[in-house]
Amino acid sequence: AGSSPGPLVAFCHHLLSSATMVWKRSSGQGGQGILVGAGADLEDVGASPSSSGSAAAVRPAACLASELLKTEFVVEHPQGSLKGLLWRAPGEGKWPAVLVNCGAYTGLVKVIEKEAPLFATRGYAYVLVWNEGTKEEVADRIFGRWAADAEALLDWVGAQEWCDGRVATHGVSLVGSTAFAAVQAGAAPAADAPASRPRVVAAAPSLSFSRIQPTVFLFGHGVALELVLRFLWLAEVGVREGELRGLTKMKKLAAFFAFSEWPGLRDVSLQGPVDCADEFFWQRRNFLWRQGMASRLETDPFWSEGRDRLCDIRGLGTSCPAVRLVSGWWDIFLRQALEDFASCVAARGSGGGGASGIQLIVYCGGHFGVGGGHGKDIALATLAWYDEHVLALSSASAPSSGAAVQLEVFGGQPNEFLGFPTWPPPGALFRKLFVQGTVAAAGAAGVPGRLGGLSAAPPAPGSGDQLRYVYDPKDPTPYVGGGWLNFRKDGPKEQRALELRKDVLVITSEPFDETCDLVGVVKATLFMQCSAPECDVVARLCIVRAPKKLRWPDLRGWSTGLGPGSSLNLCESLVRVPFAADSSGAPGVKRIDIDVGVVCCRVERGDQLRLHVCSAVHPRAMRHPLGTGDWLLSSEVGPPAELTLISDSSRPSCVELPFFAPASASTSRCV
């Protein structure tokens, strides 16, 4: 590796940093770096981080960054080769190693290496590696070679004279997934592993995952089309060093990050067949795309042979290292992070000695927002985590002195976090709000409309309401906010334009008369009919912020029946539902129970909660074609489907919400 960033990395980092500043100004959050340590000013680490979950102070460096020894090396193994850089303090001695594996994201090396002095000047040997080779050797083998990479790298580290036998590992997004692979190889090594293989004793994956197949296939309910194609494009082109140059580089990266709709994605996804999307976006057949999309069950050999589960956390038992997980309320991998946290707690506690040494931090923001807003804080907290669990340095501000679960409050005070001993948060008061029709919902000639209300009172006996919409696979409902690798749609966004569409039910509560916190898992029970034998159903919870007093009247809100205020997406979920006909052949009524998602949101007096019900979030999830052909190989679609939401005394459609009284500085829940 050269001493200066390549043109792709420099431009990518500049573009991401500029985009982060735009996001920071629009969201009111502080921006400190795109990745863990990436773009952050990690040379100035004497100041205390500002947000919860970070180290209160950073101990002094043992040597100057300019004194560090930097060495290049290569590790060969049967599945490929790793190129790497090592930073360590001068002189004789032994140190624990910090491992970071960029995997296929070779263009990020010059960005991530900026954090090396933070660790290497404080008693660690910092090891940064990446996959070396052709696209067939790198992009086609994503996930599949992570285990072999981890084993080979750990064995190389164990053979070095400076290694003291202890290893820590971390990373963000894909780089975090390689950290999970290192945990598997180093916390519970195979029986034939060399005796010199060092043990992984601490890990800090951020915005990442120990499994990938569930997220790709939306936990069995669809396909995360936009995520998969964007992710593979980054590996094939976007962050592959030297792949793009000059104006082409600027054009491609701008199209990826600057546009809310990735050019060409709509045509590819709607006109199909989708299996050729790889040739459209990066002009090459990608093995991972072709085989992964054709292998739709986690038990299929393609996934079960090492590409899905990068770390069997529960299987580690008491060998599970100390793990600090970081996610965001709108992150791609939030659900997987919550499952990883539960698995770590179960593994660490399997010996009966408790589950200390496991921590979960959830920030406000999406994949880019959390990395962009909290990169420096996360890097400093990772160092503090290693100091505590690798070097066994005691400190009153050690990360484990805080709550095991730390949740940033959306809509709360700056850097306000709530602390809980576990997830889901214990002590919530669950309250149901029931769907009801409104006068505004009534269509012409008594036909059900699409606007409704949420009421604390269940439907009275003999009463009932219906709301109705039509889903057309030729014009699938888009999404706004909560983007997966879509920078422009990252995090919470204004939903008003989406709520004006005729294929979205909009169901709104009355304004709240007191402030409360909504923290935990949101669930919905919907009773629905559909004219098609199968269709997707999306449930989305939004918060409608009460308008400020000194604002012009929201004439459009009143004229459309949506009312005033800004509607922001909190959480959502998509489920694929079979709708069976009744004995007469008419569409039967299906009860649909949905885990809508997880939240930590301050609901102020005057705010409202709003439920969306629709049948697509295209192209984040590939649209249901309502046809009979294979969605991957065919572009044919069926006729539009009519869906009806029913709420009466025997079929009370509702949303269940976990509430807490508002936190204050004196409560034990406030970090």
Phi, psi and omega per residue, in radians:
A1 nan 2.422 3.129
G2 -1.316 3.118 -3.085
S3 -1.607 -0.130 3.141
S4 -2.210 2.626 -3.116
P5 -1.067 2.485 3.034
G6 -1.205 2.858 -3.079
P7 -1.073 -0.671 -3.135
L8 -1.106 -0.822 -3.108
V9 -1.132 -0.768 -3.119
A10 -1.056 -0.794 -3.131
F11 -1.202 -0.748 3.140
C12 -1.043 -0.786 -3.139
H13 -1.135 -0.719 3.117
H14 -1.106 -0.761 -3.123
L15 -1.133 -0.767 3.128
L16 -1.130 -0.723 3.135
S17 -1.124 -0.721 3.109
S18 -1.129 -0.736 3.115
A19 -1.122 -0.627 3.109
T20 -1.106 -0.685 3.126
M21 -1.130 -0.655 3.076
V22 -1.092 -0.818 3.117
W23 -1.068 -0.712 -3.088
K24 -1.113 -0.745 -3.120
R25 -1.190 -0.625 -3.085
S26 -1.367 -0.431 -3.063
S27 -1.836 -0.238 -3.126
G28 1.396 0.181 -3.135
Q29 -1.640 2.794 3.086
G30 -1.514 2.450 -3.124
G31 -1.930 2.268 -3.066
Q32 -2.332 -0.014 3.112
G33 2.697 2.597 -3.070
I34 -1.338 -0.776 -3.139
L35 -2.020 -3.136 3.076
V36 -1.095 1.835 -3.123
G37 1.495 -0.247 -3.063
A38 -1.325 2.121 3.124
G39 1.373 -0.133 3.139
A40 -1.425 2.630 3.108
D41 -1.447 1.377 -3.046
L42 -1.457 -0.023 3.053
E43 -1.382 -0.449 3.120
D44 -1.770 1.477 -3.040
V45 -1.992 0.323 3.139
G46 -1.416 -0.431 -3.107
A47 -1.364 2.625 3.119
S48 -1.296 2.365 3.042
P49 -1.073 2.718 -2.987
S50 -1.647 -0.291 -3.005
S51 -2.029 2.830 -3.109
S52 -1.104 2.691 3.113
G53 1.511 -0.017 -3.135
S54 -1.897 2.876 3.098
A55 -1.138 2.408 3.132
A56 -1.225 -0.532 3.104
A57 -2.729 2.699 -3.136
V58 -1.894 2.242 -3.118
R59 -1.152 2.697 -3.094
P60 -1.095 2.639 3.088
A61 -1.252 2.580 3.124
A62 -1.469 -0.326 3.094
C63 -2.661 2.961 3.114
L64 -1.402 2.617 3.105
A65 -1.053 -0.590 -3.133
S66 -1.197 -0.295 -3.135
E67 -1.559 -0.168 -3.087
L68 -1.130 2.521 3.029
L69 -1.562 2.233 -3.128
K70 -2.050 2.176 -3.043
T71 -2.264 2.407 3.014
E72 -1.599 2.614 3.089
F73 -2.720 2.898 3.101
V74 -2.333 2.385 3.079
V75 -2.064 2.124 3.124
E76 -1.802 2.485 3.014
H77 -2.660 2.932 -2.992
P78 -0.993 -0.476 -3.094
Q79 -1.638 0.006 3.121
G80 2.641 -2.857 -3.127
S81 -2.309 2.664 3.075
L82 -2.044 2.289 2.997
K83 -1.777 2.469 -3.030
G84 -2.576 2.907 3.063
L85 -2.267 2.454 3.130
L86 -2.145 2.288 3.004
W87 -2.047 2.295 3.046
R88 -2.649 2.860 -3.142
A89 -1.214 2.698 3.119
P90 -1.262 2.815 3.064
G91 1.624 3.075 3.114
E92 -1.420 2.687 3.107
G93 2.632 3.035 3.114
K94 -2.175 2.474 -3.089
W95 -2.414 2.659 2.931
P96 -1.273 2.667 -3.096
A97 -1.775 2.491 2.954
V98 -1.885 2.078 -3.078
L99 -1.854 2.322 3.026
V100 -2.346 2.105 -3.109
N101 -1.990 1.941 3.138
C102 -1.263 -0.233 -3.139
G103 1.028 -2.241 -3.104
A104 -1.359 -0.215 -3.098
Y105 -1.472 1.147 -3.057
T106 -1.139 -0.470 -3.121
G107 -1.274 -0.145 -3.136
L108 -1.612 -0.049 -3.063
V109 -0.997 -0.830 -3.075
K110 -1.241 -0.282 3.056
V111 -1.492 -0.842 -3.061
I112 -1.225 -0.512 -3.079
E113 -1.148 -0.191 3.111
K114 -1.114 -0.395 3.138
E115 -1.494 -0.155 -3.067
A116 -0.963 -0.816 -3.127
P117 -1.075 -0.530 3.128
L118 -0.975 -0.716 -3.106
F119 -1.570 -0.734 -3.028
A120 -1.213 -0.415 3.102
T121 -1.520 0.024 -3.078
R122 -2.212 0.585 2.976
G123 1.690 0.251 3.113
Y124 -2.157 2.647 2.917
A125 -1.652 2.106 -3.049
Y126 -1.705 2.134 -3.074
V127 -2.076 2.094 3.137
L128 -2.088 2.182 -3.113
V129 -2.295 2.882 3.082
W130 -2.676 2.797 -3.133
N131 -1.273 2.326 3.108
E132 -1.926 2.359 3.067
G133 2.463 -3.014 -3.130
T134 -1.316 3.004 3.092
K135 -1.069 -0.633 3.109
E136 -1.120 -0.570 -3.134
E137 -1.479 -0.325 -3.044
V138 -2.006 -1.181 -3.044
A139 -1.137 -0.611 3.137
D140 -1.314 -0.246 -3.063
R141 -1.973 0.306 3.084
I142 -0.966 2.418 -3.101
F143 1.256 -0.797 -3.060
G144 -1.111 -0.476 -3.095
R145 -1.813 -0.005 -3.072
W146 -1.023 -0.734 -3.105
A147 -1.108 -0.805 3.136
A148 -1.137 -0.677 3.073
D149 -1.035 -0.809 -3.091
A150 -1.118 -0.775 -3.131
E151 -1.101 -0.797 -3.129
A152 -1.124 -0.711 -3.124
L153 -1.174 -0.762 3.118
L154 -1.089 -0.694 3.127
D155 -1.167 -0.625 3.077
W156 -1.138 -0.792 3.122
V157 -1.051 -0.756 -3.115
G158 -1.104 -0.412 -3.130
A159 -1.500 -0.097 -3.110
Q160 -1.462 2.476 -3.106
E161 -1.119 -0.468 -3.089
W162 -1.431 -0.171 -3.049
C163 -1.327 2.268 3.126
D164 -1.720 0.140 3.070
G165 1.639 -0.009 -3.140
R166 -2.048 2.501 -3.096
V167 -2.385 2.483 2.944
A168 -2.163 2.681 -3.076
T169 -2.597 2.542 3.136
H170 -2.723 3.083 3.103
G171 2.875 2.932 -3.136
V172 -2.050 2.478 3.090
S173 1.024 -2.203 3.136
L174 -1.021 -0.643 -3.134
V175 -1.137 -0.527 3.039
G176 -1.208 -0.539 3.115
S177 -1.189 -0.590 3.058
T178 -1.207 -0.491 3.053
A179 -1.154 -0.705 3.074
F180 -1.065 -0.689 3.101
A181 -1.101 -0.648 3.098
A182 -1.176 -0.631 3.072
V183 -1.051 -0.797 3.139
Q184 -1.053 -0.772 -3.078
A185 -1.307 -0.518 -3.017
G186 -1.829 -0.296 3.113
A187 -1.597 -0.590 3.120
A188 -2.392 1.234 -3.073
P189 -1.101 2.642 3.108
A190 -1.106 2.812 -3.068
A191 -1.072 -0.511 -3.103
D192 -1.615 0.160 3.129
A193 -1.212 2.548 3.111
P194 -1.035 2.541 3.132
A195 -1.106 -0.400 -3.109
S196 -1.443 -0.065 -3.110
R197 -1.099 2.176 -3.121
P198 -1.262 2.789 -3.097
R199 -1.725 2.378 3.028
V200 -1.396 2.060 -3.070
V201 -1.931 -0.177 3.123
A202 -2.698 2.563 3.128
A203 -2.570 2.654 -3.129
A204 -2.526 1.218 3.087
P205 -1.303 2.415 3.141
S206 -2.152 2.375 3.093
L207 0.898 0.749 -2.945
S208 -2.378 -2.846 -2.920
F209 -2.796 2.554 3.004
S210 -1.653 -0.282 3.068
R211 -2.329 2.622 -3.110
I212 -2.090 -0.539 -3.066
Q213 -1.029 -0.738 3.131
P214 -1.045 -0.692 3.129
T215 -1.219 -0.718 3.130
V216 -1.024 -0.724 -3.087
F217 -1.833 0.426 3.018
L218 0.865 0.770 3.110
F219 0.919 0.738 3.047
G220 1.568 0.155 -3.031
H221 -2.080 0.135 -3.138
G222 2.855 -2.756 -3.117
V223 -2.346 2.230 3.101
A224 -1.382 1.307 -2.959
L225 -1.055 -0.912 -3.069
E226 -1.108 -0.752 3.124
L227 -1.010 -0.864 -3.061
V228 -1.098 -0.810 -3.100
L229 -1.197 -0.701 3.102
R230 -1.148 -0.750 -3.140
F231 -1.067 -0.823 -3.124
L232 -1.194 -0.578 3.077
W233 -1.094 -0.706 3.098
L234 -1.053 -0.753 -3.128
A235 -1.206 -0.649 -3.099
E236 -1.378 -0.637 -2.959
V237 -2.320 -0.997 -2.871
G238 -1.049 -0.802 -3.135
V239 -2.100 0.575 2.994
R240 -1.739 2.014 -3.015
E241 -0.959 2.218 3.057
G242 1.449 0.024 -3.071
E243 -1.295 -0.691 -3.127
L244 -1.990 2.574 -3.134
R245 -2.496 2.681 2.982
G246 1.003 -2.432 -3.091
L247 -1.148 -0.555 3.097
T248 -1.081 -0.724 3.107
K249 -1.061 -0.822 -3.119
M250 -1.096 -0.756 -3.107
K251 -1.133 -0.811 -3.088
K252 -1.160 -0.780 -3.123
L253 -1.216 -0.630 3.090
A254 -1.125 -0.720 3.124
A255 -1.113 -0.619 -3.105
F256 -1.251 -0.765 -3.013
F257 -1.719 -0.539 -2.947
A258 -1.576 -0.351 -3.083
F259 -1.797 2.413 3.094
S260 -1.230 -0.491 3.068
E261 -1.975 2.004 -3.124
W262 -1.122 2.093 -3.078
P263 -0.936 2.223 3.102
G264 1.665 -0.326 -3.049
L265 -1.168 -0.703 -3.140
R266 -1.100 -0.773 -3.141
D267 -1.104 -0.776 -3.125
V268 -1.106 -0.741 -3.032
S269 -1.350 -0.470 -3.088
L270 -1.772 -0.462 -3.087
Q271 -1.769 -0.349 2.979
G272 0.786 -2.933 -0.104
P273 -1.183 2.581 -2.992
V274 -1.268 -0.368 -3.088
D275 -1.112 -0.284 3.128
C276 -1.638 0.153 -3.080
A277 -1.071 -0.560 -3.133
D278 -1.100 -0.734 3.136
E279 -1.182 -0.515 3.107
F280 -1.233 -0.795 -2.994
F281 -1.494 -0.596 -3.138
W282 -2.398 0.313 2.944
Q283 0.961 0.638 3.094
R284 -2.776 2.474 3.054
R285 -1.272 2.206 -3.120
N286 -1.836 2.168 -3.083
F287 -1.068 -0.707 -3.105
L288 -1.121 -0.716 3.124
W289 -1.157 -0.879 -3.045
R290 -1.131 -0.888 -3.078
Q291 -1.330 -0.626 -3.130
G292 -1.132 -0.737 -3.137
M293 -1.258 -0.453 3.105
A294 -1.447 -0.283 -3.132
S295 -1.877 1.647 -2.911
R296 -1.745 -0.041 3.111
L297 -1.934 2.517 3.137
E298 -1.157 -0.319 3.105
T299 -1.489 -0.161 3.101
D300 -1.090 2.460 -3.090
P301 -0.916 -0.630 -3.123
F302 -0.944 -0.724 -3.112
W303 -1.556 -0.708 -3.023
S304 -1.239 -0.290 -3.124
E305 -1.620 0.674 2.957
G306 1.865 -0.099 -3.105
R307 -1.575 -0.280 -3.092
D308 -1.711 -1.204 -3.043
R309 -1.486 1.802 -3.125
L310 -1.409 -0.392 3.102
C311 -2.646 2.163 3.043
D312 -1.507 1.481 -2.979
I313 -1.076 -0.845 -3.123
R314 -1.098 -0.597 3.128
G315 -1.169 -0.308 3.112
L316 -1.214 -0.460 -3.105
G317 1.030 -2.438 -3.106
T318 -1.243 -0.112 3.043
S319 -1.376 -0.118 3.118
C320 -1.037 2.228 -3.130
P321 -1.283 3.075 3.005
A322 -1.224 2.154 -3.025
V323 -2.172 2.270 3.045
R324 -2.013 2.010 -3.091
L325 -1.819 2.403 3.098
V326 -2.169 2.333 3.098
S327 -2.511 -3.044 3.116
G328 -2.374 2.671 -3.083
W329 -1.107 -0.410 3.107
W330 -2.031 0.388 -3.112
D331 -1.344 2.651 3.086
I332 -0.932 -0.775 -2.943
F333 -1.824 0.408 -3.124
L334 -1.041 -0.840 -3.119
R335 -1.067 -0.715 3.116
Q336 -1.166 -0.653 3.115
A337 -1.093 -0.696 3.107
L338 -1.136 -0.676 3.085
E339 -1.194 -0.662 3.103
D340 -1.137 -0.676 3.100
F341 -1.083 -0.822 3.123
A342 -1.064 -0.677 3.130
S343 -1.168 -0.710 3.113
C344 -1.116 -0.750 3.123
V345 -1.085 -0.766 3.137
A346 -1.124 -0.707 -3.120
A347 -1.187 -0.843 -3.105
R348 -1.141 -0.541 -3.125
G349 -1.587 0.024 -3.068
S350 -1.188 -0.336 3.125
G351 -1.566 0.047 3.117
G352 1.471 0.065 -3.087
G353 -1.758 0.276 -3.117
G354 1.558 3.000 -3.051
A355 -2.112 0.673 3.092
S356 -1.189 2.792 3.140
G357 1.541 0.254 3.064
I358 -2.201 2.300 -3.093
Q359 -2.478 2.504 3.113
L360 -2.207 2.181 3.084
I361 -2.069 2.199 3.099
V362 -2.129 2.048 3.134
Y363 -1.641 2.849 2.955
C364 -1.353 2.227 3.125
G365 2.414 2.953 3.069
G366 -1.733 -2.805 -3.054
H367 -1.054 -0.839 3.124
F368 -1.353 -0.632 -3.074
G369 -1.129 -0.745 3.139
V370 -1.230 -0.795 3.105
G371 -1.093 -0.683 -3.121
G372 -1.327 -0.554 -3.072
G373 -1.598 -0.352 -2.989
H374 -2.360 0.337 -3.074
G375 -1.002 -0.794 -3.120
K376 -1.182 -0.770 3.116
D377 -1.021 -0.737 -3.117
I378 -1.138 -0.722 3.138
A379 -1.102 -0.768 -3.133
L380 -1.176 -0.668 3.100
A381 -1.185 -0.576 3.074
T382 -1.114 -0.757 3.070
L383 -1.034 -0.777 3.134
A384 -1.115 -0.636 3.107
W385 -1.103 -0.746 3.110
Y386 -1.183 -0.714 3.115
D387 -0.996 -0.691 -3.102
E388 -1.317 -0.743 -2.964
H389 -1.807 -0.195 3.053
V390 -1.870 -0.939 -3.115
L391 -1.516 -0.165 3.136
A392 1.004 0.683 3.073
L393 -1.464 2.241 -3.123
S394 -1.577 2.508 3.130
S395 -2.793 2.501 3.107
A396 -1.137 -0.370 -3.126
S397 -1.814 0.303 3.134
A398 -1.026 2.538 -3.092
P399 -0.932 -0.655 -3.092
S400 -1.240 -0.167 3.077
S401 -1.268 -0.283 3.077
G402 -1.550 3.132 -3.139
A403 -1.154 2.674 3.125
A404 -1.141 -0.574 3.133
V405 -2.124 2.125 -3.104
Q406 -2.195 2.080 -2.978
L407 -2.101 2.121 3.077
E408 -1.310 2.430 -3.056
V409 -1.581 2.063 3.051
F410 -1.288 2.123 -3.078
G411 1.558 0.048 3.120
G412 -1.535 -2.904 3.079
Q413 -1.245 2.797 3.106
P414 -0.956 2.275 3.118
N415 1.021 0.560 3.090
E416 -1.513 2.157 3.133
F417 -2.121 2.572 2.983
L418 -1.885 2.396 -3.114
G419 -1.919 2.406 3.130
F420 -2.395 2.737 3.133
P421 -1.335 -0.347 -3.094
T422 -2.787 3.108 3.060
W423 -2.196 2.400 -0.049
P424 -1.173 2.748 -3.101
P425 -1.078 2.229 3.113
P426 -1.308 2.675 3.032
G427 1.619 0.125 -3.134
A428 -1.253 2.590 3.009
L429 -1.740 1.964 -3.076
F430 -1.527 2.319 -3.080
R431 -2.331 2.342 3.120
K432 -1.724 2.402 2.989
L433 -2.032 2.204 -2.996
F434 -1.718 2.507 3.129
V435 -1.280 2.379 3.047
Q436 -2.486 2.660 3.046
G437 -1.390 2.838 3.088
T438 -2.290 2.965 3.099
V439 -1.039 -0.662 -3.135
A440 -1.159 -0.340 -3.091
A441 -1.405 -0.350 -3.045
A442 -1.200 2.191 3.112
G443 -1.592 -3.000 3.141
A444 -1.120 2.458 3.068
A445 0.961 0.600 3.060
G446 1.357 0.123 3.103
V447 -1.227 2.292 -3.113
P448 -0.994 2.452 3.089
G449 -1.648 -2.791 -3.054
R450 -2.147 0.017 3.109
L451 -1.848 2.269 -3.112
G452 -2.454 -3.040 -3.116
G453 -2.207 2.858 3.033
L454 -2.036 2.211 -3.065
S455 -2.261 2.542 3.076
A456 -1.224 -0.356 -3.127
A457 -1.541 2.258 3.093
P458 -1.214 2.812 3.126
P459 -1.014 2.371 3.139
A460 -1.283 2.633 3.096
P461 -0.956 2.345 3.134
G462 1.500 -0.175 3.127
S463 -1.761 2.869 3.112
G464 -3.049 2.655 -3.140
D465 -2.345 2.682 3.076
Q466 -2.365 2.502 2.995
L467 -2.202 2.602 -2.991
R468 -2.526 2.551 3.030
Y469 -2.605 2.918 3.131
V470 -2.093 2.238 3.089
Y471 -1.773 2.206 -3.134
D472 -2.029 1.985 -3.123
P473 -1.135 -0.284 3.065
K474 -1.370 -0.316 3.097
D475 -2.405 1.151 -3.035
P476 -1.136 2.577 -3.141
T477 -1.050 2.217 3.098
P478 -1.403 -3.047 3.051
Y479 -2.253 2.709 3.104
V480 -2.375 1.930 -3.117
G481 1.660 2.676 -3.093
G482 1.268 0.556 -3.080
G483 -1.172 2.582 3.100
W484 -1.883 1.787 -3.023
L485 1.090 0.428 3.019
N486 -1.985 1.757 -3.024
F487 -1.020 -0.731 -3.070
R488 -1.230 -0.344 3.121
K489 -1.924 0.258 -3.091
D490 -1.188 2.346 3.029
G491 1.338 -2.824 -3.113
P492 -1.339 2.423 3.134
K493 -2.400 2.755 3.075
E494 -1.109 2.264 -3.022
Q495 -1.770 0.030 -2.979
R496 -0.982 -0.759 -3.125
A497 -1.082 -0.687 3.121
L498 -1.176 -0.656 -3.082
E499 -1.217 -0.252 3.092
L500 -1.455 -0.215 3.136
R501 -1.221 2.570 -3.104
K502 -1.386 -0.139 -3.140
D503 -1.790 0.407 3.107
V504 -2.272 2.151 2.987
L505 -1.388 2.364 -3.125
V506 -2.141 1.979 -2.977
I507 -2.192 2.007 -2.898
T508 -2.127 2.432 3.094
S509 -1.399 2.973 2.951
E510 -1.266 2.779 3.085
P511 -1.058 2.452 3.107
F512 -1.245 2.466 -3.125
D513 -1.694 0.010 3.046
E514 -2.662 2.772 -3.118
T515 -1.406 2.445 3.096
C516 -2.659 2.932 3.097
D517 -1.913 2.320 3.082
L518 -1.801 1.871 -2.995
V519 -2.411 2.052 3.078
G520 2.360 -2.627 -3.058
V521 -1.696 2.205 3.082
V522 -1.660 2.317 3.132
K523 -2.198 2.723 3.099
A524 -2.411 2.511 2.988
T525 -2.100 2.042 -3.071
L526 -2.122 2.336 3.035
F527 -1.834 2.040 -2.989
M528 -2.389 2.670 2.967
Q529 -2.026 2.666 3.096
C530 -2.546 2.432 3.134
S531 -1.325 -0.234 3.095
A532 -1.737 2.684 -3.130
P533 -1.214 -0.333 3.108
E534 -2.670 2.504 3.114
C535 -2.802 2.803 3.039
D536 -1.521 2.584 3.041
V537 -2.241 2.242 3.127
V538 -1.971 2.284 3.010
A539 -2.051 2.234 -3.089
R540 -2.297 2.269 3.063
L541 -1.735 2.299 3.106
C542 -2.183 2.786 2.968
I543 -2.002 2.317 3.111
V544 -1.783 1.849 -3.123
R545 -1.279 2.282 3.134
A546 -1.047 2.382 -3.134
P547 -1.158 2.616 3.075
K548 -1.140 2.641 -3.077
K549 -1.112 -0.676 -3.071
L550 -1.641 1.152 3.103
R551 -2.388 2.710 3.054
W552 -1.144 2.597 3.107
P553 -1.013 2.454 3.141
D554 -1.493 1.439 -3.066
L555 -1.127 -0.639 -3.128
R556 -1.169 -0.699 3.123
G557 -1.072 -0.767 3.136
W558 -1.195 -0.695 -3.064
S559 -1.215 -0.475 -3.128
T560 -1.632 -0.094 -3.116
G561 1.503 0.015 -3.118
L562 -1.490 -0.336 -3.129
G563 1.378 3.098 -3.097
P564 -1.437 3.050 3.067
G565 1.771 2.873 -3.140
S566 -1.749 2.143 -3.109
S567 -1.680 2.060 -3.080
L568 -2.098 2.338 3.137
N569 -1.237 2.332 3.094
L570 -1.822 -0.912 -3.125
C571 -2.773 2.814 -3.134
E572 -2.829 2.860 3.114
S573 -2.659 2.581 3.097
L574 -2.022 2.339 3.056
V575 -2.250 2.516 3.076
R576 -1.667 2.160 -2.939
V577 -2.115 2.211 2.959
P578 -1.452 2.281 3.124
F579 -1.943 1.931 -3.130
A580 -1.561 2.510 3.082
A581 -1.367 2.704 3.088
D582 -1.417 -3.036 -3.051
S583 -1.107 -0.426 3.131
S584 -1.526 -0.070 -3.102
G585 1.604 -0.114 3.100
A586 -1.354 2.711 3.125
P587 -1.008 2.231 3.104
G588 -1.429 2.885 3.117
V589 -1.615 2.218 -3.091
K590 -1.921 2.278 2.997
R591 -1.490 2.215 -3.093
I592 -2.112 2.021 3.081
D593 -1.768 2.146 -3.004
I594 -2.211 2.271 2.853
D595 -1.419 1.754 -3.018
V596 -1.158 -0.612 3.137
G597 2.624 -2.953 -3.081
V598 -2.134 2.591 -3.045
V599 -2.523 2.803 2.892
C600 -2.584 1.636 -2.943
C601 -2.368 2.350 3.010
R602 -1.452 2.108 3.078
V603 -1.785 1.951 -3.097
E604 -1.509 2.798 3.052
R605 -0.999 2.246 -3.110
G606 1.709 -0.302 3.078
D607 -1.274 2.803 3.069
Q608 -2.234 2.701 2.986
L609 -1.816 2.541 -3.052
R610 -2.374 2.369 3.099
L611 -1.921 2.214 2.976
H612 -1.730 2.455 2.963
V613 -2.274 2.175 3.127
C614 -2.654 -2.908 -3.064
S615 -2.288 0.308 3.073
A616 -2.847 2.676 2.950
V617 -2.364 1.049 -3.003
H618 -1.422 2.420 0.064
P619 -1.734 0.241 3.106
R620 -0.990 -0.755 2.966
A621 -2.018 2.359 -3.133
M622 -1.096 2.364 -3.072
R623 -1.091 2.582 3.003
H624 -1.298 2.176 -3.054
P625 -1.367 -0.238 -3.073
L626 0.981 0.432 3.140
G627 -2.004 -3.045 -3.106
T628 -1.844 -0.232 -3.112
G629 -1.423 2.937 3.090
D630 -1.242 2.220 -3.050
W631 -1.087 -0.465 -3.089
L632 -1.370 -0.602 -2.996
L633 -1.807 -0.176 -3.053
S634 -2.227 2.617 3.064
S635 -1.890 0.093 -3.125
E636 -1.277 2.492 3.108
V637 -2.265 2.773 3.095
G638 -1.565 -3.121 3.131
P639 -1.249 2.816 3.104
P640 -0.990 2.653 3.140
A641 -1.982 2.439 3.069
E642 -1.722 2.230 -3.140
L643 -2.096 2.401 -3.111
T644 -2.164 2.265 3.063
L645 -1.745 2.195 -3.054
I646 -1.969 2.432 3.041
S647 -2.522 1.878 3.071
D648 -2.466 -3.030 -3.022
S649 -1.133 -0.522 3.131
S650 -1.647 -0.265 3.137
R651 -2.379 1.236 -3.025
P652 -1.446 1.634 3.069
S653 -1.124 2.371 -3.058
C654 -2.749 2.941 3.003
V655 -2.133 2.374 -3.112
E656 -1.885 2.213 -2.970
L657 -2.156 2.396 3.113
P658 -1.639 2.002 -3.068
F659 -1.929 2.605 2.961
F660 -2.269 2.687 2.976
A661 -1.126 2.675 -3.121
P662 -1.043 2.421 -3.122
A663 -1.350 2.717 3.023
S664 -2.408 2.989 -3.087
A665 -1.106 -0.322 -3.092
S666 -1.606 -0.125 -3.092
T667 -1.460 2.673 -3.129
S668 -1.267 -0.216 -3.114
R669 -1.495 -0.149 -3.085
C670 -1.630 2.095 -3.103
V671 -1.288 nan nan
